[in-house]
Each structure stands twice: as C-alpha cells, then as structure tokens.
Amino acid sequence: MNLFRSEEHIARWLGGREPGATITVTKLSELAFAWWDDRVAPDWTPHTREQNQAVLDRLGLVGEFWRLG
Amino acid sequence: MDLDLRRRTYAFMVETGRAPQAEELGDRDEVLSGWRELHDAHALVLNPATDEIRMLNPFSTVPSAFRVHARDRWWYANCAWDAFGVCACLHVDGRVEASCADCGEPIAVEVRDGLPDDESLLFHVLVPASHWWDDIVFT
C-alpha cells in the first residue's frame, strides 16, 4: 500500500508483476477518513465485513479486487 | 473480545505516542491474554516473537516509511492508507511524509479538512482485499 509519483513509476515498481489497484491520493484520503474515523473513539465497536464493504462501495471501490474476505 | 482493554490500549497510544507494555495496563498475563484475543480478532497486531504490539492500526508502533505529523507529534503509520488514517482517527489536519516506492523521491502531503494538498500522487495496493489479512505486515 504505497504512494507513487505517477503511473509510470507504478509500472516500473511492479516490474512485470500483476498490478493490483490504483487510486488517486484524493480518493485514498477519502477512504482513510471513512475507514478510520472512529478507530480511537472510546465507544468503538468492531465493524462487520458488511460495514467495511459498504465503505468501499460508497467510494466506488467495487469489483472482485475490492471484495473483502 | 475485551473492548475495554482495547480502549485502554488505544488511549495509551494516543496519549503518549507509543504502545504500552502489557504491565502498564494491568496484570501482565491477563493483558497479554486479552491482546492475543484482540490480535485474533484483527483489532490489533502483535509481534509473534515477542507478544509486543506491532500495529495499533492505523498506527505503527515501530518506525516505518510513513510518518505523520499531527496533534503536535510525529507518528508512524503502517502504510499510505494508514498514514491518512492517523489524521482521520485523530480528527485533525496533518502532514504525511513518505517516498515514492519506485524512485525513492520524498513525498510530503499536507492534509487539510480530510483532503491532500497534492492531487497528483497515486496510491497502489498490490494485494486484493480478500487477502489483506493473510499477511497484514506485507499488505
């Protein structure tokens, strides 16, 4: 789960490996703020897989790659 | 799952900027037993060799390539996602410092109101979501 300066840098880093998924850092920040918002809240309770999947879905991160186990 | 132990563990991290040792939260054996249950539930990550806390996601308890300045302190995060997560869970603006995983050029991003000030950067995740917890340190 890394940051890159461009698609060209990702391709070079992959070096022929099968790519995963690429999103903009703006989308990443949206994801992080949706995912981690309550993590240190005193009343935190575990998120279900369905709740977590809903976060991904809401941000348009859909498809087999983004399907949680 | 001992949610009170989890709450006290995270509160210690947020208050002090470091993970607690087991004995700092109570009886060592009881705390370690509780942490192991939390580890199995993916609520924290232990170092399997030492039983010390390795990750209090999004925080890394060991130095990493992802540093975040937030709430007047430097934190380490486990990955780029978690780096933004530090600002998210603390509900503050911050500064993420990392480097391009390809070329190593330093990257610094200011996070204001949940948004980065450099929209040109990209995030790549290699491992499909269904396998993130197969090896969370690698992920």
Backbone of each chain as ProteinMPNN parsed JSONL, in Angstrom:
{"seq_chain_A": "MNLFRSEEHIARWLGGREPGATITVTKLSELAFAWWDDRVAPDWTPHTREQNQAVLDRLGLVGEFWRLG", "coords_chain_A": {"N_chain_A": [[0.854, -1.181, 0.0], [1.321, 1.612, -1.191], [2.677, 4.891, -2.011], [3.008, 6.707, -5.08], [4.648, 8.606, -7.667], [3.618, 8.697, -10.231], [1.788, 6.949, -12.849], [3.692, 5.767, -14.437], [5.776, 5.336, -12.669], [4.598, 3.429, -11.029], [4.311, 1.265, -12.801], [6.984, 0.691, -13.319], [7.857, -0.034, -10.801], [6.308, -2.308, -10.355], [7.432, -4.086, -12.15], [6.703, -6.122, -13.965], [5.107, -7.72, -12.421], [1.761, -8.79, -11.599], [-0.569, -6.178, -11.698], [-2.165, -4.456, -8.929], [-4.541, -2.485, -7.572], [-5.079, 0.903, -8.458], [-5.513, 4.118, -7.14], [-6.355, 7.61, -6.872], [-4.568, 9.927, -4.74], [-6.279, 11.598, -3.51], [-8.681, 10.173, -3.489], [-7.768, 8.113, -1.885], [-7.428, 9.475, 0.546], [-10.065, 10.139, 1.116], [-11.032, 7.564, 1.479], [-9.518, 6.741, 3.699], [-10.439, 8.517, 5.677], [-13.066, 7.741, 5.85], [-12.804, 5.132, 6.658], [-11.233, 4.995, 9.015], [-12.283, 6.708, 10.863], [-13.601, 6.341, 13.435], [-11.767, 4.978, 14.949], [-10.227, 5.401, 17.314], [-12.129, 6.084, 19.071], [-13.772, 6.11, 22.227], [-16.043, 4.545, 22.425], [-15.862, 2.663, 20.458], [-16.793, -0.052, 18.417], [-16.389, -3.318, 16.965], [-16.228, -3.334, 13.417], [-18.398, -4.771, 11.061], [-17.873, -7.106, 8.35], [-19.627, -6.45, 6.353], [-20.197, -3.769, 6.9], [-17.694, -2.626, 6.434], [-17.364, -3.284, 3.747], [-19.363, -1.741, 2.691], [-18.344, 0.801, 2.995], [-16.282, 0.794, 1.112], [-17.79, 0.343, -1.201], [-19.351, 2.659, -1.278], [-17.509, 4.531, -1.99], [-16.996, 3.885, -4.518], [-15.248, 1.849, -4.903], [-15.274, -0.926, -6.15], [-15.944, -4.286, -7.349], [-14.18, -7.396, -7.961], [-11.562, -7.201, -6.924], [-11.759, -5.479, -4.756], [-13.328, -6.82, -2.991], [-13.952, -7.836, 0.21], [-12.536, -10.351, 2.33]], "CA_chain_A": [[0.0, 0.0, 0.0], [2.363, 2.621, -1.337], [2.458, 6.097, -2.813], [3.848, 6.824, -6.275], [4.546, 9.913, -8.299], [2.851, 8.617, -11.471], [1.537, 5.591, -13.36], [4.972, 5.252, -14.935], [6.531, 4.835, -11.512], [3.952, 2.183, -10.581], [4.658, 0.209, -13.764], [8.387, 0.316, -13.129], [7.945, -0.716, -9.49], [5.714, -3.641, -10.497], [8.438, -4.914, -12.8], [6.132, -7.301, -14.591], [4.122, -8.377, -11.546], [0.359, -8.469, -11.851], [-0.948, -4.976, -10.939], [-3.313, -4.514, -8.035], [-5.468, -1.4, -7.888], [-4.517, 2.246, -8.304], [-6.476, 5.209, -6.966], [-5.682, 8.883, -6.605], [-4.341, 10.166, -3.323], [-7.5, 12.234, -3.009], [-9.596, 9.066, -3.165], [-7.193, 7.426, -0.724], [-7.726, 10.239, 1.754], [-11.499, 9.918, 1.379], [-11.159, 6.211, 2.014], [-8.954, 6.696, 5.049], [-11.301, 9.234, 6.619], [-14.286, 6.941, 6.055], [-12.464, 3.829, 7.248], [-10.573, 5.08, 10.321], [-12.878, 7.815, 11.616], [-13.963, 6.046, 14.831], [-10.853, 3.938, 15.447], [-9.778, 5.631, 18.694], [-13.274, 6.524, 19.869], [-13.951, 5.242, 23.404], [-17.186, 3.628, 22.272], [-15.665, 1.884, 19.23], [-17.134, -1.478, 18.378], [-15.869, -3.876, 15.717], [-17.019, -3.194, 12.198], [-18.647, -6.028, 10.36], [-17.381, -7.129, 6.977], [-20.611, -5.746, 5.53], [-19.999, -2.327, 7.103], [-16.466, -2.23, 5.741], [-17.602, -3.365, 2.306], [-20.219, -0.606, 2.33], [-17.454, 1.967, 2.859], [-15.615, 0.679, -0.192], [-18.808, 0.511, -2.245], [-19.792, 4.062, -1.308], [-16.455, 5.31, -2.648], [-16.837, 3.392, -5.879], [-14.196, 0.816, -4.941], [-16.105, -2.114, -6.345], [-15.343, -5.32, -8.178], [-13.596, -8.529, -7.24], [-10.349, -6.821, -6.2], [-12.099, -4.778, -3.517], [-14.246, -7.645, -2.2], [-13.282, -8.266, 1.439], [-12.625, -11.776, 2.63]], "C_chain_A": [[0.893, 1.235, 0.0], [1.901, 3.831, -2.141], [3.462, 6.139, -3.968], [3.635, 8.191, -6.907], [3.717, 9.868, -9.58], [2.616, 7.15, -11.837], [2.837, 4.952, -13.838], [5.806, 4.669, -13.787], [5.926, 3.533, -11.002], [4.359, 1.033, -11.492], [6.094, -0.259, -13.562], [8.563, -0.458, -11.836], [7.391, -2.135, -9.59], [6.689, -4.596, -11.182], [7.886, -6.194, -13.392], [5.165, -8.071, -13.714], [2.708, -7.961, -11.954], [-0.018, -7.221, -11.044], [-2.106, -5.26, -9.985], [-4.312, -3.457, -8.45], [-4.785, -0.067, -7.614], [-5.655, 3.243, -8.144], [-5.689, 6.488, -6.707], [-5.5, 9.066, -5.098], [-5.546, 10.881, -2.7], [-8.531, 11.172, -2.624], [-9.094, 8.293, -1.948], [-7.536, 8.15, 0.567], [-9.207, 10.104, 2.122], [-11.718, 8.554, 2.021], [-10.672, 6.145, 3.457], [-9.875, 7.372, 6.056], [-12.608, 8.484, 6.858], [-13.987, 5.682, 6.869], [-12.034, 3.942, 8.709], [-11.229, 6.053, 11.283], [-13.073, 7.506, 13.105], [-12.946, 5.163, 15.541], [-10.387, 4.166, 16.885], [-10.924, 6.141, 19.575], [-13.482, 5.568, 21.048], [-15.062, 4.212, 23.226], [-17.077, 2.798, 20.989], [-16.149, 0.448, 19.42], [-16.663, -2.024, 17.031], [-16.813, -3.646, 14.551], [-17.24, -4.575, 11.587], [-18.044, -5.95, 8.962], [-18.33, -6.344, 6.08], [-20.459, -4.229, 5.678], [-18.763, -1.844, 6.339], [-16.654, -2.258, 4.222], [-18.436, -2.175, 1.834], [-19.381, 0.665, 2.169], [-16.79, 1.946, 1.49], [-16.62, 0.938, -1.317], [-19.176, 1.983, -2.42], [-18.782, 4.94, -2.052], [-16.185, 4.818, -4.062], [-15.734, 2.359, -6.021], [-14.893, -0.535, -4.978], [-15.383, -3.097, -7.271], [-14.628, -6.348, -7.325], [-12.381, -8.118, -6.4], [-10.674, -6.234, -4.827], [-13.07, -5.568, -2.644], [-13.5, -8.212, -0.998], [-13.498, -9.752, 1.689], [-13.452, -12.054, 3.863]], "O_chain_A": [[1.179, 1.82, 1.045], [0.89, 3.797, -2.843], [4.596, 5.676, -3.85], [2.605, 8.84, -6.718], [3.163, 10.89, -9.984], [3.17, 6.24, -11.219], [3.053, 3.752, -13.667], [6.455, 3.634, -13.939], [6.654, 2.63, -10.589], [4.71, -0.047, -11.017], [6.384, -1.453, -13.626], [9.326, -1.422, -11.778], [7.933, -3.06, -8.985], [6.761, -5.774, -10.834], [8.533, -7.24, -13.327], [4.475, -8.972, -14.191], [2.501, -6.916, -12.571], [0.187, -7.197, -9.831], [-2.909, -6.168, -10.199], [-4.87, -3.517, -9.546], [-4.016, 0.071, -6.663], [-6.628, 3.226, -8.897], [-4.507, 6.447, -6.367], [-6.189, 8.439, -4.294], [-5.789, 10.77, -1.498], [-9.17, 11.259, -1.575], [-9.876, 7.873, -1.096], [-7.89, 7.522, 1.565], [-9.554, 9.972, 3.296], [-12.484, 8.411, 2.975], [-11.33, 5.567, 4.322], [-10.072, 6.865, 7.16], [-13.193, 8.576, 7.938], [-14.811, 5.23, 7.665], [-12.404, 3.114, 9.542], [-10.767, 6.205, 12.413], [-12.739, 8.336, 13.95], [-13.228, 4.649, 16.624], [-10.172, 3.195, 17.61], [-10.694, 6.578, 20.703], [-13.381, 4.352, 20.884], [-15.015, 3.131, 23.815], [-18.08, 2.289, 20.49], [-15.929, -0.168, 20.463], [-16.552, -1.272, 16.063], [-18.032, -3.749, 14.683], [-16.354, -5.429, 11.61], [-17.745, -4.867, 8.458], [-17.894, -5.654, 5.158], [-20.577, -3.492, 4.699], [-18.783, -0.798, 5.69], [-16.172, -1.38, 3.506], [-18.245, -1.666, 0.73], [-19.67, 1.502, 1.314], [-16.745, 2.961, 0.796], [-16.328, 1.665, -2.267], [-19.298, 2.486, -3.537], [-19.142, 5.95, -2.658], [-15.255, 5.281, -4.723], [-15.328, 2.03, -7.136], [-15.07, -1.191, -3.952], [-14.363, -2.778, -7.881], [-14.492, -6.183, -6.113], [-12.191, -8.624, -5.295], [-9.952, -6.464, -3.857], [-13.583, -5.038, -1.658], [-12.542, -8.97, -1.151], [-14.518, -10.324, 1.304], [-13.62, -13.212, 4.246]]}, "seq_chain_B": "MDLDLRRRTYAFMVETGRAPQAEELGDRDEVLSGWRELHDAHALVLNPATDEIRMLNPFSTVPSAFRVHARDRWWYANCAWDAFGVCACLHVDGRVEASCADCGEPIAVEVRDGLPDDESLLFHVLVPASHWWDDIVFT", "coords_chain_B": {"N_chain_B": [[-14.23, -10.551, 22.866], [-12.154, -8.221, 24.473], [-13.202, -5.269, 24.851], [-12.793, -3.131, 26.522], [-10.122, -3.36, 27.301], [-8.968, -3.005, 24.812], [-9.774, -0.347, 24.323], [-8.366, 0.982, 26.368], [-5.789, 0.433, 25.575], [-5.53, 1.726, 23.084], [-6.038, 4.331, 23.975], [-3.819, 4.824, 25.55], [-1.854, 4.843, 23.595], [-2.598, 7.07, 22.023], [-2.382, 9.064, 23.906], [0.297, 9.021, 24.761], [1.893, 8.558, 22.55], [3.153, 6.218, 22.069], [3.1, 2.592, 22.072], [1.684, 0.717, 24.768], [3.477, -1.219, 27.236], [2.648, -4.49, 28.358], [2.442, -4.687, 31.175], [1.934, -2.114, 31.885], [-0.699, -1.713, 31.695], [-1.974, -3.344, 33.443], [-2.302, -6.541, 35.084], [0.241, -8.528, 33.834], [0.01, -11.078, 32.546], [-2.752, -11.33, 32.192], [-3.299, -9.135, 30.575], [-1.752, -9.735, 28.299], [-3.053, -12.042, 27.472], [-5.53, -10.975, 26.81], [-4.748, -9.243, 24.75], [-3.905, -11.118, 22.868], [-6.33, -12.256, 22.127], [-7.515, -10.015, 20.972], [-5.755, -9.642, 18.874], [-6.284, -11.96, 17.363], [-8.799, -11.301, 16.561], [-8.297, -9.327, 14.793], [-8.108, -6.776, 15.826], [-5.907, -5.546, 16.786], [-2.358, -5.861, 16.183], [0.007, -8.202, 17.051], [3.516, -8.662, 17.648], [4.653, -11.711, 16.715], [6.845, -12.93, 17.817], [7.485, -11.707, 20.186], [5.244, -10.887, 21.589], [4.765, -8.217, 21.895], [3.106, -5.148, 20.966], [2.667, -4.648, 17.563], [1.218, -3.343, 15.615], [-1.173, -0.828, 16.012], [-3.571, -0.307, 14.403], [-4.551, 2.651, 12.767], [-1.917, 3.114, 13.459], [1.581, 2.503, 13.458], [3.699, 0.803, 15.625], [6.335, 0.678, 15.459], [9.207, 2.174, 13.858], [8.571, 3.336, 10.543], [8.225, 3.699, 6.948], [6.381, 5.636, 6.645], [5.521, 8.581, 7.851], [3.766, 10.721, 10.039], [2.793, 13.946, 10.876], [0.915, 15.148, 13.357], [-1.359, 16.597, 15.626], [0.651, 17.882, 17.106], [2.749, 16.029, 17.184], [4.975, 13.45, 16.008], [4.033, 10.571, 14.24], [4.17, 7.092, 13.413], [2.98, 5.28, 10.617], [1.411, 2.33, 9.199], [1.233, 2.044, 6.474], [0.506, 3.766, 3.353], [-2.248, 4.211, 3.279], [-2.918, 3.964, 5.986], [-1.446, 6.114, 6.92], [-2.876, 8.425, 6.188], [-4.999, 7.696, 7.673], [-4.197, 8.177, 10.282], [-4.494, 10.948, 10.642], [-7.216, 10.912, 10.201], [-8.35, 9.339, 12.291], [-7.602, 10.769, 14.5], [-8.9, 13.054, 14.053], [-7.847, 15.435, 12.98], [-5.964, 17.94, 11.147], [-2.943, 17.361, 9.242], [0.435, 16.308, 8.378], [1.704, 14.252, 5.964], [4.492, 12.267, 5.453], [6.444, 10.534, 3.191], [7.799, 8.352, 0.715], [8.245, 7.998, -2.834], [7.525, 4.776, -3.817], [8.807, 3.643, -5.914], [10.957, 5.34, -7.011], [11.999, 6.535, -4.799], [11.972, 9.194, -4.233], [11.361, 11.872, -2.004], [8.129, 12.386, -0.556], [5.737, 14.678, 0.414], [2.792, 15.489, 1.957], [0.287, 17.704, 2.739], [-2.494, 17.479, 4.824], [-5.615, 18.712, 4.879], [-8.64, 19.373, 6.333], [-9.393, 16.814, 5.65], [-8.513, 16.431, 3.086], [-5.896, 15.987, 0.652], [-3.131, 18.151, -0.208], [-1.775, 17.795, -2.53], [-2.761, 16.635, -5.427], [-1.785, 15.044, -7.361], [-0.539, 12.694, -6.819], [-0.373, 9.076, -6.646], [-1.895, 6.084, -5.379], [-1.143, 2.754, -4.805], [-2.345, -0.49, -4.387], [-1.32, -3.694, -3.925], [-2.214, -6.201, -3.107], [-5.165, -8.114, -3.261], [-8.322, -7.288, -1.682], [-9.508, -9.432, -0.338], [-7.398, -10.841, 0.625], [-5.969, -9.299, 2.396], [-5.517, -9.728, 5.137], [-4.069, -12.028, 5.181], [-1.335, -11.787, 5.377], [-0.695, -9.322, 7.118], [1.334, -7.53, 7.656], [2.92, -7.597, 5.353], [0.964, -6.764, 3.498]], "CA_chain_B": [[-13.206, -9.526, 22.705], [-12.127, -7.298, 25.599], [-13.223, -3.929, 24.263], [-12.233, -2.163, 27.469], [-8.663, -3.441, 27.151], [-8.644, -2.352, 23.54], [-9.941, 1.098, 24.507], [-7.263, 1.489, 27.193], [-4.555, 0.311, 24.795], [-5.508, 2.841, 22.128], [-5.958, 5.6, 24.71], [-2.409, 4.973, 25.942], [-1.112, 5.204, 22.378], [-2.933, 8.443, 21.631], [-1.92, 9.977, 24.953], [1.75, 9.03, 24.945], [2.6, 8.428, 21.286], [3.789, 4.892, 21.971], [2.261, 1.49, 22.552], [2.008, 0.329, 26.145], [3.894, -2.562, 27.612], [1.5, -5.156, 28.984], [2.348, -4.403, 32.604], [1.479, -0.732, 32.092], [-2.164, -1.704, 31.658], [-2.522, -4.252, 34.45], [-1.58, -7.801, 35.257], [0.876, -8.815, 32.549], [-0.537, -12.277, 31.892], [-4.137, -11.057, 31.784], [-3.267, -8.207, 29.438], [-1.262, -10.466, 27.125], [-4.128, -12.938, 27.024], [-6.52, -10.133, 26.132], [-4.177, -8.767, 23.479], [-3.905, -12.224, 21.888], [-7.698, -12.352, 21.594], [-7.71, -8.862, 20.072], [-4.954, -9.949, 17.678], [-7.021, -12.962, 16.571], [-9.989, -10.628, 16.018], [-7.796, -8.26, 13.92], [-8.311, -5.476, 16.468], [-4.535, -5.054, 16.872], [-1.429, -6.867, 15.649], [1.137, -8.464, 17.924], [4.719, -9.282, 17.114], [4.525, -13.097, 17.168], [8.047, -13.393, 18.52], [7.688, -11.04, 21.475], [3.959, -10.502, 22.19], [4.608, -6.767, 21.963], [2.202, -4.662, 19.926], [3.332, -4.251, 16.312], [0.328, -2.38, 14.952], [-2.477, -0.417, 16.525], [-3.975, 0.316, 13.143], [-3.591, 2.84, 11.693], [-0.576, 3.439, 13.946], [2.632, 1.509, 13.588], [4.42, 1.039, 16.883], [7.765, 0.663, 15.13], [9.471, 3.113, 12.766], [8.182, 2.879, 9.213], [8.492, 4.674, 5.881], [5.23, 6.554, 6.567], [5.489, 9.409, 9.055], [2.663, 11.681, 10.042], [2.819, 14.946, 11.937], [-0.462, 15.509, 13.699], [-1.559, 16.873, 17.05], [1.937, 18.281, 17.691], [3.605, 14.867, 17.434], [5.204, 12.579, 14.858], [3.552, 9.198, 14.388], [4.449, 6.195, 12.299], [1.828, 4.537, 10.117], [1.809, 1.051, 8.603], [1.218, 2.135, 5.008], [-0.007, 5.063, 2.929], [-3.657, 4.285, 3.719], [-2.911, 4.224, 7.417], [-0.894, 7.444, 7.186], [-4.019, 9.331, 6.182], [-5.846, 7.24, 8.761], [-3.785, 8.808, 11.54], [-5.24, 12.219, 10.692], [-8.651, 10.616, 10.249], [-8.813, 8.858, 13.6], [-7.379, 11.825, 15.494], [-9.772, 14.162, 13.648], [-7.028, 16.653, 12.882], [-5.127, 18.106, 9.966], [-1.608, 16.833, 9.493], [1.386, 16.256, 7.277], [2.172, 12.891, 5.69], [5.786, 12.209, 4.786], [6.789, 9.187, 2.731], [8.602, 8.483, -0.502], [7.748, 7.197, -3.945], [8.04, 3.413, -3.624], [9.645, 3.306, -7.076], [12.204, 6.099, -7.176], [12.508, 6.96, -3.504], [11.905, 10.645, -4.051], [10.493, 12.186, -0.864], [6.771, 12.872, -0.8], [5.144, 15.315, 1.587], [1.415, 15.884, 1.661], [-0.476, 18.322, 3.821], [-3.884, 17.035, 4.849], [-6.439, 19.778, 5.466], [-10.069, 19.032, 6.246], [-9.561, 15.493, 5.048], [-8.078, 16.381, 1.689], [-4.468, 16.239, 0.438], [-2.868, 19.365, -0.991], [-1.16, 17.397, -3.796], [-3.694, 15.658, -6.001], [-1.15, 14.344, -8.48], [0.046, 11.428, -6.374], [-1.191, 7.872, -6.798], [-1.803, 5.027, -4.372], [-1.321, 1.43, -5.399], [-2.429, -1.627, -3.467], [-0.978, -4.876, -4.722], [-2.907, -7.403, -2.629], [-6.629, -7.988, -3.268], [-8.906, -7.09, -0.355], [-9.825, -10.7, 0.324], [-6.164, -11.423, 1.17], [-5.227, -8.313, 3.177], [-5.121, -10.209, 6.46], [-3.239, -13.236, 5.095], [-0.058, -11.333, 5.933], [-1.021, -7.897, 7.197], [2.56, -6.727, 7.619], [3.262, -7.459, 3.932], [-0.066, -5.943, 2.865]], "C_chain_B": [[-13.301, -8.518, 23.848], [-12.038, -5.866, 25.066], [-12.67, -2.87, 25.216], [-10.704, -2.178, 27.413], [-8.227, -2.767, 25.861], [-8.709, -0.832, 23.681], [-8.763, 1.668, 25.299], [-5.937, 1.435, 26.437], [-4.443, 1.463, 23.8], [-5.374, 4.186, 22.842], [-4.521, 5.877, 25.141], [-1.591, 5.441, 24.744], [-1.351, 6.667, 22.014], [-2.373, 9.442, 22.644], [-0.403, 10.123, 24.963], [2.534, 8.982, 23.638], [3.355, 7.12, 21.149], [2.826, 3.831, 22.49], [2.645, 1.147, 23.984], [2.688, -1.028, 26.21], [2.733, -3.188, 28.389], [1.34, -4.744, 30.451], [1.913, -2.964, 32.899], [-0.047, -0.634, 32.094], [-2.785, -2.632, 32.691], [-1.671, -5.487, 34.597], [-1.047, -8.281, 33.904], [0.223, -9.992, 31.822], [-1.962, -12.038, 31.391], [-4.163, -10.145, 30.56], [-2.804, -8.932, 28.179], [-2.333, -11.412, 26.578], [-5.194, -12.148, 26.266], [-6.015, -9.628, 24.8], [-4.184, -9.882, 22.44], [-5.296, -12.412, 21.291], [-7.968, -11.208, 20.616], [-6.935, -9.058, 18.774], [-5.731, -10.925, 16.773], [-8.262, -12.348, 15.918], [-9.608, -9.475, 15.082], [-8.051, -6.877, 14.505], [-6.986, -4.819, 16.835], [-3.649, -6.164, 16.328], [-0.242, -6.981, 16.599], [2.335, -8.946, 17.126], [4.721, -10.727, 17.618], [5.72, -13.583, 17.984], [8.135, -12.837, 19.937], [6.404, -10.751, 22.241], [3.849, -9.005, 22.432], [3.713, -6.326, 20.815], [3.008, -4.161, 18.735], [2.516, -3.189, 15.578], [-0.877, -2.112, 15.846], [-3.075, 0.376, 15.371], [-4.84, 1.547, 13.395], [-2.154, 3.117, 12.155], [0.348, 2.226, 13.828], [3.373, 1.816, 14.876], [5.925, 0.943, 16.687], [7.993, 1.639, 13.978], [9.153, 2.507, 11.402], [8.515, 3.979, 8.204], [7.383, 5.715, 5.768], [5.127, 7.302, 7.897], [4.369, 10.435, 8.922], [2.867, 12.658, 11.193], [1.39, 15.4, 12.171], [-0.546, 15.678, 15.206], [-0.211, 17.08, 17.754], [2.874, 17.114, 17.993], [3.822, 14.134, 16.119], [4.743, 11.175, 15.196], [4.092, 8.379, 13.222], [3.159, 5.47, 11.921], [2.322, 3.29, 9.386], [1.926, 1.099, 7.087], [0.635, 3.5, 4.653], [-1.46, 5.261, 3.385], [-3.701, 4.658, 5.203], [-2.37, 5.619, 7.741], [-2.011, 8.491, 7.179], [-4.992, 8.968, 7.313], [-5.467, 7.834, 10.103], [-4.505, 10.148, 11.696], [-6.726, 11.95, 10.879], [-9.096, 10.229, 11.655], [-8.587, 9.883, 14.704], [-8.245, 13.046, 15.215], [-9.015, 15.483, 13.613], [-6.404, 16.741, 11.492], [-3.744, 17.55, 10.281], [-0.746, 16.871, 8.253], [1.885, 14.821, 7.144], [3.499, 12.979, 4.96], [6.108, 10.757, 4.456], [7.747, 9.354, 1.559], [7.954, 7.637, -1.581], [8.376, 5.809, -3.828], [8.933, 2.981, -4.776], [10.987, 4.02, -7.021], [12.79, 6.59, -5.862], [12.468, 8.452, -3.26], [10.951, 10.962, -2.895], [9.145, 12.746, -1.306], [6.284, 13.488, 0.511], [3.772, 15.843, 1.195], [0.798, 16.51, 2.901], [-1.929, 17.859, 3.71], [-4.701, 18.086, 5.593], [-7.911, 19.431, 5.244], [-10.287, 17.74, 5.463], [-9.078, 15.368, 3.624], [-6.591, 16.69, 1.558], [-4.258, 17.48, -0.414], [-2.174, 19.05, -2.321], [-2.001, 16.283, -4.399], [-3.056, 14.82, -7.099], [-0.651, 12.946, -8.105], [-0.935, 10.272, -6.55], [-0.899, 6.89, -5.673], [-2.032, 3.709, -5.067], [-1.356, 0.382, -4.3], [-2.291, -2.896, -4.287], [-1.868, -6.073, -4.383], [-4.419, -7.191, -2.676], [-7.2, -7.975, -1.85], [-9.157, -8.402, 0.381], [-8.597, -11.347, 0.964], [-5.373, -10.456, 2.048], [-4.707, -8.891, 4.485], [-4.352, -11.525, 6.401], [-1.865, -12.958, 5.694], [-0.147, -9.817, 6.002], [0.235, -7.031, 7.178], [3.005, -6.531, 6.167], [2.261, -6.545, 3.227], [0.21, -4.469, 3.097]], "O_chain_B": [[-14.383, -8.02, 24.158], [-10.95, -5.329, 24.859], [-12.147, -1.844, 24.782], [-10.068, -1.126, 27.47], [-7.232, -2.044, 25.833], [-7.819, -0.118, 23.221], [-8.224, 2.716, 24.944], [-5.068, 2.285, 26.632], [-3.394, 2.097, 23.687], [-4.673, 5.078, 22.364], [-4.061, 7.018, 25.104], [-0.741, 6.324, 24.865], [-0.409, 7.407, 21.733], [-1.943, 10.534, 22.275], [0.12, 11.221, 25.152], [3.715, 9.326, 23.616], [4.119, 6.941, 20.201], [1.885, 4.116, 23.23], [3.808, 1.276, 24.365], [2.493, -1.877, 25.34], [1.936, -2.479, 29.004], [0.228, -4.484, 30.908], [1.564, -2.639, 34.034], [-0.612, 0.4, 32.451], [-4.01, -2.696, 32.8], [-0.481, -5.489, 34.281], [-1.808, -8.42, 32.946], [-0.077, -9.909, 30.631], [-2.332, -12.486, 30.306], [-4.943, -10.354, 29.631], [-3.394, -8.764, 27.112], [-2.489, -11.554, 25.366], [-5.693, -12.585, 25.229], [-6.764, -9.585, 23.824], [-4.44, -9.63, 21.262], [-5.434, -12.691, 20.1], [-8.574, -11.41, 19.564], [-7.406, -8.681, 17.701], [-5.814, -10.723, 15.562], [-8.718, -12.803, 14.869], [-10.476, -8.73, 14.627], [-8.194, -5.908, 13.759], [-6.962, -3.634, 17.167], [-4.118, -7.267, 16.046], [0.424, -5.993, 16.909], [2.19, -9.557, 16.068], [4.784, -10.95, 18.827], [5.608, -14.539, 18.751], [8.788, -13.43, 20.796], [6.458, -10.405, 23.421], [2.923, -8.564, 23.113], [3.574, -7.032, 19.816], [3.921, -3.349, 18.887], [3.069, -2.256, 14.996], [-1.512, -3.032, 16.363], [-3.071, 1.607, 15.388], [-5.785, 1.473, 14.181], [-1.271, 3.331, 11.324], [-0.055, 1.086, 14.065], [3.642, 2.979, 15.176], [6.695, 1.106, 17.633], [7.074, 1.904, 13.203], [9.426, 1.335, 11.142], [9.018, 5.043, 8.565], [7.433, 6.581, 4.895], [4.712, 6.75, 8.916], [4.079, 10.938, 7.836], [3.085, 12.255, 12.335], [0.746, 15.964, 11.287], [0.126, 14.974, 15.96], [0.038, 16.54, 18.832], [3.684, 17.176, 18.917], [2.977, 14.179, 15.225], [5.015, 10.653, 16.278], [4.428, 8.925, 12.17], [2.359, 5.099, 12.78], [3.489, 3.2, 9.003], [2.634, 0.29, 6.486], [0.308, 4.294, 5.536], [-1.841, 6.348, 3.82], [-4.436, 5.558, 5.609], [-2.787, 6.235, 8.723], [-2.076, 9.341, 8.067], [-5.708, 9.823, 7.834], [-6.321, 7.981, 10.977], [-5.057, 10.443, 12.756], [-7.411, 12.661, 11.614], [-10.102, 10.733, 12.153], [-9.284, 9.878, 15.719], [-8.32, 13.963, 16.033], [-9.47, 16.5, 14.137], [-6.327, 15.752, 10.762], [-3.414, 17.3, 11.441], [-1.143, 17.398, 7.214], [2.421, 14.248, 8.093], [3.616, 13.687, 3.96], [6.055, 9.876, 5.314], [8.42, 10.377, 1.434], [7.218, 6.692, -1.298], [9.597, 5.675, -3.751], [9.73, 2.054, -4.631], [12.035, 3.376, -6.987], [13.946, 7.012, -5.812], [12.882, 8.925, -2.202], [9.863, 10.392, -2.813], [9.043, 13.476, -2.292], [6.407, 12.887, 1.578], [3.631, 16.563, 0.206], [0.793, 15.912, 3.978], [-2.509, 17.854, 2.624], [-4.5, 18.317, 6.785], [-8.356, 19.226, 4.115], [-11.253, 17.607, 4.711], [-9.217, 14.309, 3.013], [-6.074, 17.553, 2.267], [-5.1, 17.823, -1.244], [-2.001, 19.942, -3.151], [-1.962, 15.14, -3.945], [-3.721, 13.977, -7.702], [-0.378, 12.122, -8.977], [-2.151, 10.462, -6.596], [0.19, 6.871, -5.099], [-2.989, 3.55, -5.825], [-0.513, 0.367, -3.404], [-3.053, -3.135, -5.224], [-2.228, -6.859, -5.259], [-4.906, -6.177, -2.175], [-6.633, -8.573, -0.936], [-9.027, -8.461, 1.604], [-8.726, -12.286, 1.75], [-4.233, -10.747, 2.412], [-3.589, -8.586, 4.901], [-4.015, -12.089, 7.442], [-1.308, -13.781, 6.42], [0.265, -9.113, 5.08], [0.181, -5.891, 6.717], [3.42, -5.436, 5.786], [2.646, -5.664, 2.458], [-0.552, -3.619, 2.637]]}, "name": "protein", "num_of_chains": 2, "seq": "MNLFRSEEHIARWLGGREPGATITVTKLSELAFAWWDDRVAPDWTPHTREQNQAVLDRLGLVGEFWRLGMDLDLRRRTYAFMVETGRAPQAEELGDRDEVLSGWRELHDAHALVLNPATDEIRMLNPFSTVPSAFRVHARDRWWYANCAWDAFGVCACLHVDGRVEASCADCGEPIAVEVRDGLPDDESLLFHVLVPASHWWDDIVFT"}
